[in-house]
Amino acid sequence: MADDWFELSVEDNGMGLSDTPKGNGIALQNVRDRLSGLFGHEGLLTVAQNCSGGVTATLRIRLHHLQGLQRSFYDYSQARSPQS
């Protein structure tokens, strides 16, 4: 956590970002729009190319937004696979 932010980073060491966009390009924008709708400018998602390959995705949300959230529980042991 940096200052009063919750920060979660996920990093990989794969091929990194392609110079040529693939797909429709709406997935990351959809996540950013949802964060903006929920937290305004206090909810951020960044995706950056790593110097040594791969990418790092970082989610940042101001802590005061998280204090009132309730946990929701989902019993994954009861979930059915798509083949079921």
Contacts in CASP RR format, 6 or more apart in sequence:
PFRMAT RR
TARGET T0000
AUTHOR 0000-0000-0000
METHOD contacts of the structure
MODEL  1
MADDWFELSVEDNGMGLSDTPKGNGIALQNVRDRLSGLFGHEGLLTVAQN
CSGGVTATLRIRLHHLQGLQRSFYDYSQARSPQS
1 7 0 8 1.000
1 63 0 8 1.000
2 60 0 8 1.000
4 62 0 8 1.000
4 63 0 8 1.000
4 64 0 8 1.000
5 60 0 8 1.000
5 61 0 8 1.000
5 62 0 8 1.000
5 63 0 8 1.000
6 60 0 8 1.000
6 61 0 8 1.000
6 62 0 8 1.000
6 63 0 8 1.000
6 66 0 8 1.000
7 58 0 8 1.000
7 59 0 8 1.000
7 60 0 8 1.000
8 58 0 8 1.000
8 59 0 8 1.000
9 56 0 8 1.000
9 57 0 8 1.000
9 58 0 8 1.000
9 59 0 8 1.000
10 56 0 8 1.000
10 57 0 8 1.000
10 58 0 8 1.000
11 50 0 8 1.000
11 54 0 8 1.000
11 55 0 8 1.000
11 56 0 8 1.000
11 57 0 8 1.000
12 54 0 8 1.000
12 55 0 8 1.000
13 50 0 8 1.000
13 52 0 8 1.000
13 53 0 8 1.000
13 54 0 8 1.000
14 53 0 8 1.000
14 54 0 8 1.000
14 55 0 8 1.000
15 53 0 8 1.000
15 54 0 8 1.000
16 49 0 8 1.000
16 50 0 8 1.000
16 53 0 8 1.000
16 54 0 8 1.000
16 55 0 8 1.000
17 47 0 8 1.000
17 49 0 8 1.000
17 54 0 8 1.000
17 55 0 8 1.000
28 45 0 8 1.000
28 47 0 8 1.000
31 45 0 8 1.000
32 44 0 8 1.000
32 45 0 8 1.000
35 43 0 8 1.000
35 44 0 8 1.000
35 45 0 8 1.000
35 59 0 8 1.000
35 61 0 8 1.000
36 43 0 8 1.000
38 65 0 8 1.000
39 61 0 8 1.000
39 62 0 8 1.000
39 65 0 8 1.000
42 61 0 8 1.000
42 62 0 8 1.000
42 65 0 8 1.000
43 59 0 8 1.000
43 60 0 8 1.000
43 61 0 8 1.000
43 62 0 8 1.000
43 65 0 8 1.000
44 58 0 8 1.000
44 59 0 8 1.000
44 60 0 8 1.000
44 61 0 8 1.000
45 57 0 8 1.000
45 58 0 8 1.000
45 59 0 8 1.000
45 60 0 8 1.000
46 57 0 8 1.000
46 58 0 8 1.000
46 60 0 8 1.000
47 55 0 8 1.000
47 56 0 8 1.000
47 57 0 8 1.000
47 58 0 8 1.000
48 55 0 8 1.000
48 56 0 8 1.000
48 58 0 8 1.000
49 55 0 8 1.000
50 56 0 8 1.000
END
